[in-house]
Amino acid sequence: MEVSHKYLVMAQEYVNELCEGKPAWEIILRTAGATILLAWAKNFLFKDETLFERGKKTVFKLARKVPTVKAKIEEEIEKVSVSMTHDLNQAIDNAPYLTKLPEKGWGSERIMDEATKYTQYGSFKWETGCASGTVYNGNQALTDIMTKVYGMSAWTNPLHPDVFPGVRKMEAEVVRMCCAMYNGDSKSCGCMTTGGTESIILACKAYRDYAINVKGVKSPEMLVPVSAHAAFDKGAQLLSMRIRHVPLDPITMKVDMNAMKSMINRSTCMLTGSAPQFPHGVIDPIEEIAELGMKYNIPVHVDACLGGFLIPFMEEAGYPVPRFDFRLKGVTSISADTHKYGYAPKGSSVIMYREPKYRHHQFFVTPDWQGGIYATATIGGSRSGGIVAACWAALVYHGHQGYVDYTKEVIQTAKKIENGCRVIPGIFVYGKPEVSVVALGSHQFNVYALSDQMSKRGWNLNALQFPSSIHIAVTVLHTQSGVVERFLKDIKEISESLMKNPPKNDGGNAALYGMAQSIPDRSLVGEMAWCYLDAVYSTKGSKTAKKSI
């Protein structure tokens, strides 16, 4: 104590000497200037990106202003854009586009003829079980029921519960059934959303606002595994939140708990784990994350969007799974997609909370609008009551036992694929898949070349990056007789061929993902993604397009 007091006195004397004989205005000005300089230095030094990363970006940005470099980049991006538009036009047989309203409305017969033609485009026949994820069921009886229920509710809108009380009841029942699935008590609550992305963004909003309004946190930030869904990054961008990515254990592919613990600070407003995560199909250590949340009084969100209607039924289906739901006191919210393994139509998901205090901060309310008091539970105002009704129909159609039975079939099939792939020379399985996703890599050849060759045989797999890998998300369609055997046979034959004769000029995913991962200027990769999205909305036909409709 005496030593520290001594240095404090010395510092005071030094400051007094500096200020001696100086006018008050100069002292105030110098103090203000030093404070501003220190604040600037703090903001400059303490950011998500290192000085090296920011310096690298600055160098790339300046280099792109050099005329020759700029011209070359624009030329290459134009090539990518043209190529992507060409591929999308090929998928619709180079058919012409409608670019303005018909002069007179079409009759029902023509509409049905054209709609039938549109829905039959494409070379991938998902009905045969060739696609990873994408369509999760396809049962015709279920399709018929959902279509009829949707038609009965096509004009309804949950924004007006007084006009459409039946749809309000359906939505409330969907949420309550899901909360019960996840062992929520009478306080548990939630709402339906348009998909997993909206469910995740709403959880981010709830915890951001809770941290600001209740805890007094000025700049809330979230901690998410690097394997967490990109919807968290989208939420961070839209909500002006800081997002910090926690590394994975390179062997298990689960989030590194020591790293997560070390990254917690006073601004952390939420912790996240996936059950399972999308890339490799493993479940993060939710129990440990929940314990961290309890210890530091931080809300914990479990992203079960992918496996949301599998993991609650796995134990009954004969596949033990670690606890992941509201039985863990630290878990405060869960997102689960009804439009995946809930087998409801696309455009439906559920966000659930342990208690209403969190959901209240998700709500949007503006009491002073001239149009009246405006309050919505989700991002959208008007929503499709038809989707709500069809989702409700899907849940009650299957019932508890129906989901248990489907879960058993899906997990059995995923295990067969995993075990079969583990003995194929040239490839390996990432981590220990626990639910429906099996991710593959290779030390012997470019794994994206395997994906491209599988595409030529009619398979549609997901390409992943960092590390290079591909995966298959098993659905009910893959449980059909002969699908697994055909998949393993094709993987084995192509792997053997690639080891014997590696392709000299990689194309397709092999070229795209190989190039994308090697480009140090990630903004260029972003611009290539823009090209793809532009192409999706393009109505520019190919030169070989047929006569206009």
Salt bridges, closest charged atoms under 4 A:
GLU26 OE2 - ARG30 NE 2.99
ASP48 OD1 - ARG242 NE 1.99
GLU49 OE2 - LYS57 NZ 2.56
GLU53 OE2 - LYS56 NZ 3.68
GLU75 OE2 - LYS79 NZ 3.71
GLU76 OE2 - LYS72 NZ 3.34
GLU76 OE2 - LYS79 NZ 3.54
GLU114 OE2 - LYS117 NZ 3.56
GLU171 OE2 - ARG383 NH1 3.01
GLU173 OE2 - LYS169 NZ 2.47
ASP209 OD2 - LYS205 NZ 2.69
ASP209 OD1 - ARG208 NE 2.83
GLU221 OE1 - ARG242 NH1 3.06
GLU221 OE2 - ARG244 NH1 3.37
ASP233 OD2 - HIS245 NE2 2.82
GLU287 OE1 - ARG323 NH2 3.90
GLU316 OE2 - HIS400 NE2 2.58
ASP325 OD1 - ARG327 NE 2.89
ASP337 OD2 - HIS339 NE2 3.37
ASP337 OD2 - LYS340 NZ 2.50
GLU418 OE1 - LYS415 NZ 3.94
GLU418 OE2 - ARG422 NH2 2.95
GLU434 OE2 - LYS254 NZ 3.70
ASP490 OD1 - ARG457 NH1 2.93
GLU493 OE1 - ARG457 NH1 2.73
GLU493 OE2 - LYS489 NZ 2.98
GLU527 OE2 - ARG64 NH2 2.74
